[in-house]
Amino acid sequence: MLRNHGTKVGAVAAITAAAIGCLGMSAQADVTLSSVISDNMVLQQQMPVRIFGKADSGEKVTVTLQGQNLTAMPDASGKWAVMLKPLKAGGPYTLKAAGKNTIELKNILVGEVWVCSGQSNMEFALRSAYEGEKAIANSANPNIRIFLVNKARSDQPLNDVKATWKECGPGTVDGSSAVAYYFARDLQKERNVPIGLIETYWGGTPAESWTREDVLASNSTLKPIIDEYGPARARYDRAVADYPATVERAKAAGRPVPGRPNLWRYSELYNAMIAPLTPYTVRGFLWYQGESNAGKADQYRRLMPALINNWRQDWGNKEAPFLLVQLAPYMALSPEPQDTPWAHLREAQLYTTQILPKVGMAVITDVGTAGDIHPKHKEPVGQRLALLARSIAYGEKIVANGPIYRSMSVRGGKAALRFGSVGTGLKALALEEEGVSVPAGKLVGFTIAGKDGKFYNAEAVIEGKDTVVVFSPQVSEPTMVRYGWANYPIVNLWNSDNLPASPFRTDAPK
């Protein structure tokens, strides 16, 4: 049943959904296709491709594309599917699906298909991004197609979504994801094949809403998410009932009027906005999310790998590339060492890349805004995701990550940190950010501690190609070093390929 947190509205939505379902049953004499199988779509190259829809049980359906003719018989529920043999990039092509009626889809391309999901920073529209209007004006490209999924919630997995494929251009791309657009623009240029973006996101959403219920239920660390929903829903219902009075009290006291209460149920976005897409063949996934889970980093260390394995299983590809974006700097700067929720969440994101194959992470420590959780500089984010795709998905021999911490040794009262992914070497970039000015060559962002666990701001210098030496007169026997360990880290360690190092700590849990 479709769900809505309102009472009367929810009842109307349920009745409407049931009515639509009845209409659909009466119309099953006609062959129908899933909404993602439509004009202007991009089909995944070099992999078996599923074409699927509904028809009368017992009605033979024939699908024709690029010389392939395949037939299917719907099951008892009317669902049918055929699996096309791997296709070569190109187009435009025409696809036909015929039974008692014939559907002809036009302007179809074959190339690379990526699912783009997450919360508001993935949803952040190109028109709102830094220099977005310029990008929109230059966006016309028939070899990029966008399928923007309408927002929906459901307590049970749905069979379809509402959306249509559209060619990329000023009239279609302005309201779609800035990060996804810049990713597609760069990837299409480098790979010279069509790119399809399936955009399915919703601002403010936690990762558990995008994860299948049984995946959460079967994990002892994640099951409390389900167990805690009942009490949370009761509190939410009370807050909704009290909201008009809350507004009046705020007005009477001269306080700002609070926003309406909201509650995200576990799995509801997976059911409505992911599950219906899983039969569609894709290359991989882009994910920009984490802000809504920042207070539960320990749980996120289990939740994010569970979500990735969940999606990979449902799409039938256990190593489908999954490229995520690390949280940007946010909130007030601190001159003293911090131990903050956002630092721990970034670590959980980094941890995910270390325990699962073909998971990459775009580090964006250089594009944050202290007073805005939605930084406007989205082009570097999309560019770095495209680099990761070229390396992880397509096997190009390029440097796609910034410096990655490998090991620490102590000598003469100083900590020597070794890094991988340095290209031809490490460097300290000049930095001018949030009122802080740092000249090129001077490393910042490191803190150091001894056995007492008290951290101090540290000096750091690059030594050789891959080593940073960290020290402080206040710590004679260092045992731990942290880098960028703050809500808003001021950091400037990069590699020769102009990619920033991820925040980390040498005392990270295993």
Protein Blocks (a to p, Z undefined) as FASTA:
>chain_A
ZZdfbfklmmmmmmmmmmmmmmmmmmmmpccddfklcghiacdehiacdddddddehiac
dddeehiacdddddfkopacdddddddeedddddddddfbccddehiacddddddeddfk
lmpcfklmghklmmmmmmgcfkbccddddddddfbdcfbdcdddddddfklmmmmcfklm
mmmmmmmmmnopacdddddddehiafklmpcfklmmmpmklmmmmmmmmmmmmmmmmmmm
mmmmmmmmmmmnopacddddddddehklmmmmmmmmmmpccfbdcddehjlmmmmmmlmm
mmmmmmmmmmmmmnopakbccdddddddedjddfbdcddfklmmmmmmmmmmmmpghiac
ddffklccfklcbdfblmlmmmmmmmmmmmmmnopacdfbdcddfbdcdeehiacdddeh
kljaccdddddeehiacdehiaghiacddfkopacddddddehjlbccdddfklmbdcbd
cehiafbdcdfbdcfkopacddddfkbcZZ
